[in-house]
């Protein structure tokens, strides 16, 4: 009997696949394929998962500034990192040693939000404005909104950071002008002391800040997969209880890579050869798909992602039905780390932004997993097809189109993992004790 294609692989992920294969073969015959998969994943411990590259196991001190945090994330080419509490005592347990996971996107969203608070003149009674004002007061920063008898005068918005930064913003009420307002304020924040002295710990309870939910080496693969899918964790630190430190970080992308290395094995083929529609994918209906037009200001795209809580959007043509590109919230780092590339980002369109960044990536030979041509698939493609595409392109999402290339939906890494396992009734028990509820004001 010929060996399956996957048997020739010798990577750590492929070896895991073979362990799953052995477990698959001895499962009770009366179990359904889904129950067999659950049982297999429950039988393997997280300790067996291959270690992440050392460059990815990076910690950010809680007293780092936002500017420092972005520099660290950019240097190591990662999008998130656990935050170590510098005030924790030496003998602190791991749950007291870390205060959360900060994401590149989370910092960007926070900056956008602060910009919008000023640009839109939110009512002083709103919680968002109160939080912004409290932080501004804490940092010695003053935000003033000049008002007329009829309300906010949007032509006279002044931002002062420690008495040094001032900027006037003008608006005509159009969508492009609103983007210009946000762009001006965004520029002020990213060049002001507010951005340079705000510490990571200061924004620990806001927006896409994730709770520090860690795995132990004795937890199972099933626990890990459920947290990365149903419970919407993007990455999971693995804690070494002996040394009370992070030993590994497992991401959704790492899981997809593991699955790609298992192609050809019986357990994988039994599941992976199913077509997307057979597994209820895509989950989102076409009419609910969030997208941005190519002629809209790029700041509108980032603000839409912030408001809707999504990590990426398809960029569509004038018809609104065909994708001409894709943009991710992580791409905002080009505005934070390479401002010279987008000197007109207050008005640059999403399409021109993509063109400009792609040219930079190609010229500098920078490895980029976000600014690429849109990758599409059809509803009748197999899960295996999608996994191989996601892994090969190193992307977070793939767009589903019909026979006329019109958008029908989106499939993310989380969607794929969520179709691999299911949560047994009462499975987690008291697992979340001490972690949930989230810090006050969190919006993960």
N, C-alpha and C positions, 0 to 999 in steps of 0.2 A: 504494500500500500504506500502510495506517495505521501511524503510529508506535506502538510499544509504550507502555503507560502510564508506564513509568519514564523515557522519553525527555524528558518535559517538566520533569523535575527539574533544578535547577542547583546543588545543594549540592556541596561538595567530595567527599562520599561517593558521590553519584550520578555525578559525573565519573569517579571511580575505576571505578564499575560499567560505564560506557561504554568505558573502556580495556580492561576485562576482556571486554566484548562484542566489541570489535575483535579481541582475541586469540583468543577462542572461535571466531570465524568463520574463522580461518585455520589452525586446528589440523588435523593429519592426519586424514583421514576414518576411518582404521582404528582410531584410538584410542577407547577406551570413554569415556563421559561423565565417569567419575571420573578417568581419566587426563588427559582434556582440562582438567578443573578444576585438577588438580595442576600441569599445565604452565602454565596461565594464571597461577596464583598464584606460581609460581616465576619468572615473567618480570617481575613488578613488584617494585620495591624498597621497602623500609620507608620510605625518605625521602619517598615519595609519600603516605604516610598523613597525613590532616589533623591539624594540631597540636591538642593538648588545650588546654582553657581554661587561661589562666595560673594560675588559682587551684588547678589540679590538679597543676601542676609545682612542688611544694613539697618542700623538703628539711628534714630534722630533724637538728640537730647531735647527735653521739653522746653529748655530755655533758648533753643535756636530761634532765630527770627524767620519770618516767612521767606525773606530773600535767601537766607542760609539754607533753609529746607529745600527750596527750589534748586539751588546750586548743587546740593547733595544728590537729589533725585536725578538731576540732569547728568551729573558726572558719572553716576553708576548706571544710567540708562534704565531706570526703573520708574514705575508710576506711583508706588506707594511704599511706605515703610512704617514699622512700629515705632512708637514714641516712648522713650524711656524717661521715667520721672526722675529728674536729677535731685529731687528733694526726698526721695525714698531712702530709708535707712539701709545700711549695708546688708542687714539680715532680712530684708523684706522678701516676702514670697513673690513668685512671678506675677500673681494677680494684682499685687500692689506696686510692682516695679514698673509696669507699663500702663499708660493711661489711654491708649487707643492706637489706631492706625491712621496716619494722615496720608491723603492722596494728592497727587498733583492737581487733579480735577477739583478736589475740595478747596484748595487754596485759590484756584482760579475762580471758582464759584463764589467764594467769600469776597474776593476783590470785586467781582461783578456786582454782587449784592450791595456792597458799600457804595459803589458807584451809582446804583439805581436808587438807593435811599436818598442821595443828594439830588440826582438828576430828575427824579419823579416827584420830589417833595412830599414824601409820604407823611401822613398825619402823625403828629407827635404821640398820639395815643397808641399807635401800632406797636406790637411787641418787637418787630424787627427794628424799628427806629429806636426804641428804648435801648435795645441791646447795642446798637451801633453807638448811641450817645454815651452809654455806660463805658464802652470800650474806649471811645474817644476821650472821655474825661479821665479815664485811668491812664491813658497814654499822653495826656497833656495836649490833645488835639481838639481843635474847635471846628465844628461844622455849622455854618450859618446859612439860612435860607431867607433871602430878603422877600418880603411879601407886600403886596399892595392891598388896598381895601377890598379888592375883588378876589383876593387869594394869592397864590404863589406867582411871583413875577419870574418866569423862566428865563428872562434875559438878564437876570441879576442873581445868579447862583454863585456864591463864593465859598471856596474851601480853603481853610487856613490850617496848616499843620505846624504846630509849635510857633505860630506867628510868622512862618517863613514862606509858605506856599499859598499863592492866590491865583485864581483862574476865573474868568468870566465865560459863561456859556450862553449861546444864543439859540433860539428855537423858533421855527415857523409853524410848528405843529405837524409837519409831515413825518412819515416813517423814517426817511433818510435823516431828517433833522434830529429826531429822537435818538437815532444811532450816533449822530455826531455829539449830542449831549453826553450820552453814556461814554462815548469814546474820549471826550475831553476829560470827564471825571475819572475814567479808567486811567488815563495818562497821568493825571494828578496823583492818584493813589499809588501807582506803581513807581513814581519818582519821588514820593513824599516820605517824610519820616514815619508816617503811619504804617506804611508798608515795610520800612526798613527796621523799625523797632518793635513791631507787633510780634509777639512770640507765638510759637506753635501752640503752647498751652492755652493761650488767650482765646483760641478759636476751637477748643477741643469739644465744645458742645454744639457745634453748628454744622448744618448742611450735610455734605457727604462724608463727614467724619464718621468712621466706622467704630463700633465698640471693640474693645480688645477681647476678642473671643478666640481663645487659643485651644489647640489640640494637645493632648498628651500622646506620647509614643504608644501607649497601651490602648488608645482609641482605635476604632475599626475604620476600614475604608468606607463602609456604609455611612457612618457618622460624618466622615469627611465629605462624601459626595452629596449628602443631604444638605449640609451647611453651605456648600458651594452652589447649590441649585435652589431648593425650596426656600432656604433661609437667606439667600441673596448675598452671601459673603463672596467677595471677589478674590480674596487671598486669606490663607489661614496659617498663622505661625504655629510651629510645633515646638512645645516647651520641653526642655530637659529638666525634669524635676530635681535631679541630683545636683545640678549646677545652677538651677533657678534662672536659666537663660534660654533664649530662642535658639533652637538647634537647626531648624529648617523652616522654609516658607513654601507652602503649596498653593499654587494658583490655578484658576480655571484653565489657563493656557497649558499648564503642565499636565492637567488631566487629559485634555484633548490630545496632547502629544503622546501620552501613554496609550490612549485608545488607537491612535494612528499606528503605533508600533505593534499593535495586537491584530492588525488585519491579517486574515488567513487562518486564525485560530477558530476552532469550532464554536466556542461560546460567543466570540465576537461576531462571527458570520451569521449566527442564528438571530442576532439582534440587528447587526449593522446592515444587513441586506434588505431590511424593511424600507419601504418608500416613505418619504416625509409625510404624505397625507395619511398613511396608515398609522402613524404615531401622533396624529393630531397637530402636525407642524405645517405651516407656521401658526403660532398661537394667536398673534394679533391679526385682526381682520383688516383688509386693505383700507377701509374708510377711516380706521383709527391709527393708521401708520403716520407717525410724526415725520415731517420732511421740511426742507427749506428750498426756496427757489434760487436758482443760480444768480439772479440779478439782485438779491437781497444783500444788504450790508452784512459782512461776516460777523459783526458784533451781534446782529439779530440772531444768527445761528447759535452762537454761544449762549446768549440769553435764553433762547428757546430750550436748549438742552438743560440749562439751569432750572428754568421754571417747570419743565416737564419731568425732571429727574431721570433723564436718559443720558447715556454716554456717547451716543453718536447718531448722526442723521444722514439720510441720503440727500444729495443735492440734485434737484430735479430741473428739467427744462421748462420752457414756458407753458407747456401743456399740463404740467404737474403730475404726469404719469410715468415719465421715463427718467431713470437715474443717469446723470452724467458724471457723478463723482460721489465721494463720501467724505464726511468730516467728523472728527471726534472732539470731545471736550478736551482731550489731552493735547490737541493741536494748538490750544491757546498758549502752550509753553513757548511757541515761536514768538508770540507777542511779548512774553516775559523775558525770554533769553536772547532773542534776536530781533530787537525792535527796529534795527536798520532795514530789515527785510520788508517791513510793513510800515513805512513812514507815513502812509496815508490810510492806516487801518481804521480811522474814524469813518471813512466812506468807502473803503475798498469792498468790492462785492465778494460773495462767497466763491464764485467761479474764479475770479482773478486771484484771490487768496490761495486757492488750491494750485493754480498754475504757477504762482510765484514760489510757493514752498516746494513744489515738485521740482522746479528748476534748480532751487538751492540744494535740495537733497541729491539730485543727480550731479550737480557741479562739484559739491563737496564730498560726494560718495559717502554720505551719511546713511547709516542703517535706520530706516524708518518703517514702522509697522502700521502707520496710520494714514499717511498721505499717499495713497495708491489709487489706481483705477478701481472703480467699483467692481466687486466680484458678485456674480449672480448665479442663481440656480433655478431649477424648476421643481414644482411640487411632486413630480414623479421621480426625481432623483433619489438615490438611497442615502440613508444616514451615513454610510461609509464614504460616499462621494463627498458629502459636506465636511466630514471630519478631516479627510485628506486635504481638501481645499483650505479649510481654516488653519490646519497645521502647516501646510506648505507656504501659505501666504503670510502666516503669523499675524492674523487679523482677529478682531473680536466679534465680527458679525458678517453675515452674508445675506444678500437681498434676493427674495423670491420674485421671479417675474413670470408672466404668462407667455404664450406663443408669440405675442406681438411685442415682447420686451417691456410691457407695462408692469409697474410695481404691484405685487400682490401681498407682500409682507416681508418680515425680517426674521432671521434666525440667529440667535446669539449663542455664545459658548454655554451660557446657563441653560438655555432651552435644550441643548443636546444632552447635557448632564442630567437634567430633570427627567428625561425620558429613559434614562438608564436604570434608575432605581426608584423605589417608592418607600414612603415612611410607614412602618408598621404602627398600629394603634398604641399610643403611650410609649413610644420608643425612647424619647429623650428623658422622660422622668424629671429629675431635678437638675439636669445637665446645665440649664441656664441660670440656676441660682447664683446670685452674686454678679451676674452680667446684665440681666434684664430686670427692671426697666433700664433704658438707656439714660445717659446723663441728661439733665433738664435742657430742653431746647434742641436736642439732637434730631436730625432729619436724615437718617441714613438712606 
